[in-house]
Amino acid sequence: MQRELQIQLYKLLSALSLAMDYNRTGLMRHHQRVALLSLYLAGEMQMTGEDRMRLFCSAVIHDAGTSTFREKAKLEHFEVTDPWHHCEKGFALLHNTGILAPLAEVILHHHDRWDGNNRSGLAGDSIPLASRIIFLADRVDVLAQRPGNILDYREEIVRTITAHSGTMFDPDLVEIFIQVARKECLWLDLTSQYIDYHLQRRLGACPVIIGPEEITGISRIFAEIIDGKSPYTYRHSRLVAEVAAYLARRAGFDEARQKNMYVAGLLHDLGKLSIPEEILEKPGALSAREFNLIKQHTYITHLILGGIDGMEEINLWASYHHEKLNGEGYPFRIKGENLSPGSRIMAVADIFSALVENRPYRAGLPRSKVENILAGQVSAGAIDGDIVHLLVERYREAESLQQKINT
């Protein structure tokens, strides 16, 4: 019997937040930088350990309500016209999710202005302190996104923030920021390639260890973020997770590994947050260049999950879902003898789910066509015939899982 999974909360959130940090120019690390600056401010304020941990967790996923490049582009302007939708969406994702529920209120208000005029109706000290800190840190990072040595223009950033003291930002926090901003190390840490190290050092001891239920709940949040990338992938990750866990049970996996398979299904497309939505939604065939972009998504999933101690097996199941037994899959070109049963299950679950779902170029397929395509993939040496047999043998049970997630 496999021991149930346990992971440090801060490592899980910090790693998964990287997937949200892709835009058209590549990996931004925006969430980690906002979290780091928030911790700098918390340190200056002598914030306690529990409050610091809640601030970090909120900051490192503060834009959970955004999935598309279009949504992210709107937030890259210093003064955002209407930031409320993504704040409310982030709140909706978190407020019923166990260990992360206390973060929901912080995320709901992380664009609230000090002087009011907010959809929430809050102003001044009535806005949660953590929200005020994240708002200031978030806007500092937006101002810092320019080429060159950040030390050359840090004073300009401080002047801009100071000019909005008492209007956008809490004046007391602005004074604290001015003091912290005098330290060159702050700016060098924010632009360092070793930001993970600086985050851990600033966060200090992180005793919060989470088990299977919390890990699953957090993974469900990220599955919704992933599937929010396109209306055509709506609930795809949930369906893959349900089908993969179902096949794992039928294949004789113990309960702990079935739970891990479910998590792997939820996170298997994590890297798709790096792909432009116009490619994911393209109604016709992809060009070679577009398909090369698609091929990077499993590689990015592999890198992100690889940064979380304890998720090694989940990572292999999730990130190998486009590998094929004949070695013609991508991106690692792994052959059958090196593909575990879990990876084989995930591949079948992903193909089945994609076939029964509506896509921009076709409606979901009927059983006869799905079975023919799966049989063709088996004949071509791409997927495991035994796994396909487990699915086809009780096809209606697998098919009912789609109805389950739609209710």
C-alpha positions as CSV (number, residue, x, y, z in Angstrom):
1,M,0.0,0.0,0.0
2,Q,1.5,3.3,-1.0
3,R,1.8,6.0,1.6
4,E,-0.6,9.0,1.1
5,L,1.0,12.1,-0.4
6,Q,2.1,15.0,1.8
7,I,3.5,18.2,0.4
8,Q,4.6,21.6,1.8
9,L,1.9,24.1,0.9
10,Y,4.2,27.0,0.0
11,K,6.1,24.8,-2.5
12,L,2.9,23.6,-4.2
13,L,1.5,27.1,-4.6
14,S,4.8,28.7,-5.6
15,A,5.4,26.1,-8.3
16,L,1.9,25.9,-9.7
17,S,1.7,29.8,-9.8
18,L,4.4,29.6,-12.5
19,A,1.9,28.3,-15.0
20,M,-0.2,31.4,-14.5
21,D,2.8,33.6,-15.2
22,Y,3.0,33.0,-19.0
23,N,2.0,35.8,-21.4
24,R,2.9,36.4,-25.0
25,T,6.5,37.3,-24.1
26,G,7.1,34.1,-22.1
27,L,7.5,33.4,-18.3
28,M,7.0,36.5,-16.2
29,R,7.3,35.2,-12.7
30,H,4.9,38.0,-11.7
31,H,3.3,36.1,-8.9
32,Q,6.6,35.2,-7.3
33,R,7.9,38.7,-7.5
34,V,4.7,40.2,-6.0
35,A,4.9,37.6,-3.2
36,L,8.6,38.5,-2.5
37,L,7.9,42.2,-2.4
38,S,4.9,41.6,-0.1
39,L,7.2,39.6,2.2
40,Y,9.7,42.4,2.2
41,L,7.0,44.8,3.4
42,A,5.7,42.3,5.9
43,G,9.2,41.9,7.4
44,E,9.5,45.7,7.8
45,M,6.1,45.6,9.6
46,Q,7.2,42.7,11.8
47,M,4.2,40.6,10.7
48,T,3.7,37.4,12.6
49,G,4.4,33.9,11.0
50,E,0.8,32.9,10.4
51,D,-0.1,36.3,8.9
52,R,3.0,36.2,6.8
53,M,2.1,32.7,5.5
54,R,-1.4,33.9,4.6
55,L,0.0,37.0,2.8
56,F,2.5,34.8,0.9
57,C,-0.2,32.3,-0.2
58,S,-2.6,35.1,-1.3
59,A,0.2,37.0,-3.2
60,V,1.5,34.0,-5.0
61,I,-1.9,33.2,-6.5
62,H,-3.5,36.6,-6.5
63,D,-4.4,36.6,-10.2
64,A,-6.1,33.1,-10.0
65,G,-9.1,34.7,-11.7
66,T,-7.2,35.1,-15.0
67,S,-6.4,32.4,-17.6
68,T,-6.1,34.0,-21.0
69,F,-3.4,36.3,-22.4
70,R,-6.1,38.8,-23.2
71,E,-7.0,39.0,-19.5
72,K,-3.4,39.3,-18.4
73,A,-2.6,42.1,-20.9
74,K,-5.3,44.3,-19.3
75,L,-3.5,44.0,-16.0
76,E,-0.2,45.1,-17.4
77,H,-1.2,48.7,-17.3
78,F,-0.5,50.6,-14.1
79,E,-4.0,52.0,-13.7
80,V,-6.5,49.2,-14.6
81,T,-9.9,50.5,-15.7
82,D,-12.0,47.5,-14.5
83,P,-10.1,45.0,-12.4
84,W,-13.0,43.6,-10.5
85,H,-14.0,40.6,-12.8
86,H,-10.8,38.7,-12.2
87,C,-10.9,39.5,-8.4
88,E,-14.4,38.2,-8.1
89,K,-13.5,35.1,-10.2
90,G,-10.5,34.4,-8.0
91,F,-12.8,34.8,-4.9
92,A,-15.3,32.3,-6.4
93,L,-12.5,29.8,-7.1
94,L,-11.2,29.9,-3.5
95,H,-13.9,30.7,-1.0
96,N,-15.2,27.1,-0.7
97,T,-11.8,25.4,-1.0
98,G,-10.8,24.3,2.5
99,I,-7.3,25.4,3.4
100,L,-7.3,28.2,0.8
101,A,-10.7,29.7,1.8
102,P,-9.2,32.3,4.1
103,L,-7.3,33.7,1.0
104,A,-10.5,34.4,-0.9
105,E,-11.4,37.7,0.8
106,V,-7.8,39.0,0.3
107,I,-7.9,38.2,-3.4
108,L,-11.3,39.7,-3.8
109,H,-10.0,43.1,-2.6
110,H,-6.5,43.1,-4.0
111,H,-7.3,45.9,-6.5
112,D,-9.3,48.0,-4.1
113,R,-8.1,51.6,-3.9
114,W,-7.4,53.3,-0.6
115,D,-9.7,56.3,-1.4
116,G,-12.7,54.1,-2.3
117,N,-14.6,54.1,-5.5
118,N,-14.4,50.3,-5.4
119,R,-17.1,47.9,-6.4
120,S,-16.8,46.3,-3.0
121,G,-17.7,49.6,-1.3
122,L,-14.7,49.4,0.9
123,A,-12.1,52.1,1.5
124,G,-9.2,52.9,3.7
125,D,-8.6,50.6,6.7
126,S,-11.7,48.6,6.0
127,I,-9.8,47.0,3.1
128,P,-7.9,43.9,4.4
129,L,-4.3,44.7,5.1
130,A,-3.0,41.8,3.0
131,S,-5.0,43.1,0.0
132,R,-3.5,46.5,0.4
133,I,0.0,45.1,0.5
134,I,-0.5,42.9,-2.5
135,F,-2.1,45.8,-4.5
136,L,1.0,48.0,-3.9
137,A,3.4,45.2,-4.6
138,D,1.5,44.2,-7.7
139,R,1.6,47.7,-9.2
140,V,5.3,48.1,-8.3
141,D,6.0,44.9,-10.3
142,V,4.0,46.3,-13.3
143,L,6.2,49.4,-13.2
144,A,9.3,47.3,-13.0
145,Q,8.7,45.5,-16.3
146,R,11.1,47.3,-18.6
147,P,14.5,46.5,-20.1
148,G,17.7,47.5,-18.5
149,N,19.2,47.5,-15.0
150,I,16.3,48.0,-12.5
151,L,18.6,50.1,-10.2
152,D,18.7,52.7,-12.9
153,Y,14.9,53.4,-12.7
154,R,14.0,52.3,-9.2
155,E,13.7,56.0,-8.1
156,E,11.2,56.6,-10.9
157,I,9.1,53.7,-9.6
158,V,9.2,55.1,-6.0
159,R,8.1,58.5,-7.3
160,T,5.1,57.0,-9.2
161,I,4.0,55.0,-6.1
162,T,4.4,58.0,-3.9
163,A,2.4,60.2,-6.2
164,H,-0.6,57.8,-5.6
165,S,-0.2,57.7,-1.9
166,G,-3.6,58.3,-0.2
167,T,-5.5,57.7,-3.5
168,M,-4.6,54.3,-4.9
169,F,-2.4,53.1,-2.0
170,D,-2.4,53.1,1.8
171,P,-0.2,56.1,2.8
172,D,1.4,54.2,5.7
173,L,2.3,51.3,3.4
174,V,3.8,53.7,0.9
175,E,6.1,55.1,3.7
176,I,7.1,51.6,4.5
177,F,7.8,50.8,0.8
178,I,9.9,54.0,0.5
179,Q,12.1,52.7,3.3
180,V,12.4,49.2,1.9
181,A,13.0,50.5,-1.6
182,R,16.3,52.2,-0.4
183,K,17.8,48.7,-0.3
184,E,19.5,47.7,-3.5
185,C,19.0,44.1,-2.5
186,L,15.3,44.3,-2.8
187,W,15.5,45.3,-6.5
188,L,18.2,42.8,-7.2
189,D,16.2,40.0,-5.5
190,L,13.2,40.9,-7.6
191,T,15.1,40.5,-10.9
192,S,17.2,37.6,-9.7
193,Q,17.1,34.2,-11.5
194,Y,17.3,32.7,-8.0
195,I,14.0,34.2,-6.8
196,D,12.9,30.8,-5.4
197,Y,15.8,31.0,-3.0
198,H,14.9,34.6,-2.0
199,L,11.3,33.7,-1.4
200,Q,12.1,30.8,0.9
201,R,14.6,32.8,2.8
202,R,12.1,35.7,3.3
203,L,9.2,33.3,4.2
204,G,11.2,31.5,6.8
205,A,10.0,28.3,8.5
206,C,7.0,26.8,6.6
207,P,5.5,24.2,8.7
208,V,2.2,23.8,6.8
209,I,2.1,20.3,5.4
210,I,-1.0,19.3,3.4
211,G,-2.3,15.9,2.5
212,P,-4.4,14.3,-0.3
213,E,-7.6,16.2,0.3
214,E,-6.0,19.6,0.3
215,I,-3.8,18.7,-2.6
216,T,-6.8,17.6,-4.6
217,G,-8.7,20.8,-3.7
218,I,-5.9,23.0,-4.8
219,S,-5.4,21.0,-8.0
220,R,-9.1,21.5,-8.8
221,I,-8.6,25.2,-8.6
222,F,-5.8,25.1,-11.0
223,A,-7.8,22.7,-13.3
224,E,-10.4,25.5,-13.5
225,I,-7.7,28.1,-14.3
226,I,-6.3,25.8,-17.0
227,D,-9.7,25.0,-18.5
228,G,-10.7,28.7,-18.4
229,K,-8.1,29.3,-21.1
230,S,-10.6,28.4,-23.8
231,P,-14.4,27.6,-23.8
232,Y,-13.5,24.5,-25.9
233,T,-11.5,23.0,-23.0
234,Y,-14.1,23.8,-20.4
235,R,-13.9,21.0,-17.8
236,H,-11.5,19.0,-19.9
237,S,-9.0,18.5,-17.0
238,R,-11.9,17.4,-14.7
239,L,-13.0,14.8,-17.2
240,V,-9.5,13.5,-17.8
241,A,-9.0,13.2,-14.0
242,E,-12.3,11.3,-13.6
243,V,-11.6,8.9,-16.5
244,A,-7.9,8.4,-15.4
245,A,-8.9,7.6,-11.8
246,Y,-11.6,5.3,-13.0
247,L,-9.2,3.4,-15.3
248,A,-6.6,3.3,-12.4
249,R,-9.2,1.6,-10.2
250,R,-10.1,-0.9,-12.9
251,A,-6.4,-1.6,-13.4
252,G,-5.9,-2.5,-9.7
253,F,-4.2,0.7,-8.4
254,D,-4.6,1.1,-4.6
255,E,-6.7,4.0,-3.2
256,A,-3.7,6.3,-2.6
257,R,-2.5,5.9,-6.2
258,Q,-6.0,6.4,-7.6
259,K,-6.1,9.8,-5.7
260,N,-2.7,10.6,-7.2
261,M,-3.9,9.7,-10.7
262,Y,-6.9,12.0,-10.2
263,V,-4.5,14.9,-9.3
264,A,-2.3,14.1,-12.3
265,G,-5.4,14.3,-14.5
266,L,-6.3,17.7,-13.0
267,L,-2.8,19.1,-13.7
268,H,-1.9,17.3,-16.9
269,D,-2.5,20.4,-19.1
270,L,-0.9,22.9,-16.7
271,G,1.5,23.9,-19.5
272,K,-1.3,24.9,-21.8
273,L,-1.5,28.2,-19.9
274,S,1.7,29.1,-21.9
275,I,-0.1,28.6,-25.3
276,P,-1.9,31.5,-27.1
277,E,-5.7,30.9,-26.9
278,E,-6.1,31.6,-30.7
279,I,-4.1,28.4,-31.3
280,L,-6.1,26.4,-28.8
281,E,-9.3,27.7,-30.4
282,K,-8.2,27.5,-34.1
283,P,-11.1,25.9,-36.1
284,G,-8.8,24.4,-38.8
285,A,-5.5,22.4,-38.9
286,L,-2.5,23.8,-37.1
287,S,0.6,24.9,-39.0
288,A,3.9,23.2,-38.2
289,R,4.9,26.3,-36.3
290,E,1.7,26.3,-34.3
291,F,2.0,22.6,-33.5
292,N,5.5,23.2,-32.3
293,L,4.1,25.6,-29.7
294,I,1.5,23.0,-28.7
295,K,4.3,20.5,-28.1
296,Q,5.9,22.7,-25.4
297,H,2.9,22.4,-23.1
298,T,3.8,18.9,-21.7
299,Y,7.4,20.0,-21.3
300,I,6.3,23.0,-19.2
301,T,4.0,20.7,-17.1
302,H,7.0,18.5,-16.5
303,L,9.2,21.4,-15.3
304,I,6.6,22.9,-13.0
305,L,5.6,19.7,-11.3
306,G,9.2,18.7,-11.1
307,G,9.8,21.5,-8.7
308,I,7.4,19.9,-6.1
309,D,9.0,17.4,-3.8
310,G,6.7,14.3,-3.4
311,M,5.0,14.7,-6.8
312,E,7.5,12.8,-8.9
313,E,5.1,10.0,-9.9
314,I,2.2,12.4,-10.5
315,N,4.6,14.4,-12.7
316,L,5.4,11.4,-14.9
317,W,1.8,10.5,-15.3
318,A,0.7,14.0,-16.1
319,S,3.5,15.2,-18.4
320,Y,3.9,12.0,-20.4
321,H,0.3,12.0,-21.7
322,H,1.3,12.7,-25.3
323,E,4.1,10.1,-25.3
324,K,3.4,6.9,-27.4
325,L,4.4,3.3,-27.0
326,N,6.1,3.4,-30.4
327,G,8.3,6.4,-29.4
328,E,6.6,8.8,-31.8
329,G,5.0,10.9,-29.1
330,Y,6.3,14.2,-27.7
331,P,8.2,15.9,-26.2
332,F,10.5,13.2,-24.8
333,R,10.1,10.5,-27.4
334,I,9.8,7.8,-24.7
335,K,9.2,4.3,-25.8
336,G,6.8,1.8,-24.4
337,E,9.1,-0.1,-22.1
338,N,9.8,3.1,-20.3
339,L,6.2,4.3,-20.0
340,S,4.6,3.3,-16.7
341,P,1.0,2.0,-16.5
342,G,0.0,5.3,-15.0
343,S,1.4,7.2,-18.0
344,R,-0.4,4.8,-20.4
345,I,-3.7,5.3,-18.5
346,M,-3.3,9.1,-18.7
347,A,-2.8,8.9,-22.5
348,V,-5.9,6.9,-23.1
349,A,-8.0,9.1,-20.7
350,D,-6.8,12.3,-22.5
351,I,-7.6,10.9,-26.0
352,F,-11.0,9.6,-24.9
353,S,-11.9,12.9,-23.2
354,A,-10.8,14.9,-26.2
355,L,-12.9,12.8,-28.6
356,V,-16.2,13.0,-26.6
357,E,-15.9,16.7,-26.0
358,N,-17.0,19.5,-28.3
359,R,-14.0,21.2,-30.0
360,P,-13.8,24.3,-32.3
361,Y,-13.6,22.1,-35.4
362,R,-16.2,19.4,-34.5
363,A,-18.8,18.3,-32.1
364,G,-18.2,15.5,-29.6
365,L,-18.0,12.1,-31.3
366,P,-20.4,9.1,-30.9
367,R,-19.3,5.9,-29.3
368,S,-18.7,4.0,-32.6
369,K,-16.2,6.7,-33.9
370,V,-14.5,6.9,-30.5
371,E,-14.0,3.2,-30.4
372,N,-12.7,3.1,-34.0
373,I,-10.2,5.9,-33.3
374,L,-8.9,4.2,-30.1
375,A,-8.6,0.9,-32.0
376,G,-6.6,2.6,-34.7
377,Q,-4.3,4.1,-32.2
378,V,-3.7,0.7,-30.6
379,S,-3.0,-0.8,-34.1
380,A,-0.5,1.9,-34.8
381,G,1.4,1.1,-31.6
382,A,0.6,4.5,-30.0
383,I,-1.5,3.5,-26.9
384,D,-1.9,0.5,-24.7
385,G,-4.6,-2.0,-25.9
386,D,-5.2,-3.4,-22.4
387,I,-6.0,0.1,-21.1
388,V,-8.3,0.7,-24.1
389,H,-10.0,-2.6,-23.4
390,L,-10.7,-1.6,-19.8
391,L,-12.4,1.5,-21.1
392,V,-14.4,0.0,-24.0
393,E,-15.5,-3.0,-21.9
394,R,-17.6,-0.6,-19.7
395,Y,-17.9,2.2,-22.1
396,R,-21.1,3.5,-20.6
397,E,-19.5,3.9,-17.2
398,A,-16.7,6.0,-18.7
399,E,-19.2,8.0,-20.7
400,S,-21.3,8.7,-17.6
401,L,-18.3,10.5,-16.1
402,Q,-18.8,13.3,-18.5
403,Q,-22.4,13.7,-17.3
404,K,-21.1,13.6,-13.7
405,I,-18.9,16.7,-14.1
406,N,-21.5,18.6,-16.0
407,T,-24.1,18.4,-13.2
